Amino acid sequence: NGIGMASVARTVRVLPVRVIGKCGGFDSDIIAGMRWAAGLSVPGVPANPTPARVLNLSLGGQGACSQAIQEAVDDALAQGAVVVAAAGNEADDAANYAPANCSGVITVAAHNVRGEPTSYTNFGKRIDLSAPGGDLPVTDLIVSLSNDGRTAPEEPSYEYAAGTSFSAPLVSGTAALILGRD
């Protein structure tokens, strides 16, 4: 739009699916969102007429990949979707955080402008790719869409931030470009 930032995949349509809020959420919401986004049925919810081919999971928490989350990933993969997950920002082994440690997901760490791992990114054998994630100094942060509402949505805005939640969408956009090409 000539204002804040440009997309990695400017011709790709985005299907926004909110599964958690600022105060967190439940695995059941994440599972329902993944299933619906991939074009799978969710009880009590109308069918998704435009299933996503790439699911970006810029979320996570400590612990093993639960059987229910793994089944949602497996079902999305069986529909032909690509599932991308943020590695996490704890400077710890990504194998300790879900959904980054789920089988079949592309797990994305963060690097800085010099291509070095950021101070916060999770690491380890579970990492598949790394993408810019922002880091200090302030000149290395990522521009992101935001909203200035404190308890409810208000005016949309932009903010500078850092984290693997910003790295994963860059990989998701690249995956969408690849899928669009073939």
N, C-alpha and C positions, 0 to 999 in steps of 0.2 A: 504493500500500500504506500510505499515511499516514505513511511514515517519511522518505524522502529527497527525492523529486521526483515530478512528475506528467508524463505524456506529452502531447505536442501532440495525439496521436490515440489517446486512451485506449481506443477500441473496435477499433483495428486490431491484427491479429495480426502478430507479428514472427517472421520466419524467419531465425534467426541462422546465418550461414555464415562461418566463420573461414578466411581465405585467407592471412594472414600472422601471424607472431608478433612478440614483442618484438624479436627479432633480425632481422626482415625476412622476405623470402620471394622467390618467383620469379613472373615474369609468368605462367608456365604454371599456377600455383596460382590466381592472380587470374582468369585466363581460365576455368578449369574451374569456379571458384566462381560467376562471373557466369553462365555458361551453365547450370549446374545450377539456380541460383536462379531463372532466367527460365523454367525448364521445358524446357530443351534437353538433348539427350543428351550425356553425358560417358562416354567409353569406360571400362569397368570399374566404373562407379558405378551403383547402382540409380536408376531414374527418380524425379524429384521429384514426389510426388503433390499438392503444394500450391504451384505456382509463384507467385513474388512478382510483384506488379504494379509495385513500386517497388524499385529497387536503389540502395542508398546506398553510395558508395565514399568512405569517410573514410580515404583513403590516397593516396599519390602519390610521384612522384620527378621529378627534373630530366630533361628530354629531350622529344623529340617523341613524339607518340602513335604507337606501333608499329602496323604493319599488323595484327598478330595481336590486339592490344587493340581496335583500331578495328573489326575484324571481329566480335569478341565484343559490343561495344557495338551494332553494326548488327544482329546476330542477336537481341539482347535487345529492341531497339526493334521489330524485325519481329514479335516475339512479343506486342507490345503493352505491354511494360514501359517505365517511365520510368526513366532513369538519371541519378542525381544524384552529383556529384563535388565534393569539397572543393577549393578553389582552391589551397591551400598556404600555408605560414607563413614564407616567406622574404622578405617585403616586396619582391617582384620581380614582373615581368609574368607572369601566369598562363599566357600563351601558351608559356612555357618549361617547363611541368610537365604530366606525364601522370598520370592520365587527364583532368585538368581541361581539357586542350587538345584532347581528342578531339571530333570532330564528333558532334552529336546529344545530348551530355550537358548537363545543367543545371549550370553551374559556380557555386559558392557561395563568396563572400568573407565575411569576418567584420566586424561592427561592434560598438561598445561601447554602453553604456546610453544614451549621448547620440545614437546613430544615426550616429556618425562612424566611418570606417574605423579598425580597430585598428592598432597600431604594427607588427604582424607580417604582416598579411594580404597575400596576393598581390592584384594589381590588374590593370587593363587592359581592353581591348575584349572579352576572352574571358569576363569576369564577366557572368553573367546576373542573379543576385540576391545580396543580402547578408542575413545573419541574425545574431542575437546569437552571439558567439563567446567572450566573456569577454576581459578585459584588466585590466591593473593600474589601480587598486588592487585589493586582494584582495576588496573588496566587489562587484566586477564579474566574478567568475569564474563558470564554469558548474559545476553539480553533475553528476557523472557516476558511473555504476556503475564499480566497479573490483574488484580482487582483491589481497589482501595477499601472495600467493605471489611469491617472488623468481625461482624457476626452474620452478615447476609451480603449477597452480591450487591455492589453499588457500581461505581464508575470503573470501566476497564482502564488499565494503565500498563506501563512497562516497568520492569525492575531488573536490576543486575543481581545475579546469583551465581552459585557454584554447586555442583553435585553431580553424581552419576545419573540423577533424574534428568539432567540436561544432556548428558552424553548419549543415553539410550535413544532419544528421539532422532538424533543425527544418524544413528545406525538404522533406525526404523525408516527414516526417509530415504536412505540409500537403498535399503531392501525394497522399498516401494518402487524406486526408479528401476531397479533390476527387474522386478516382476513386471513392470510396465513395458519393459523392453522385450521380454520374452514371455 
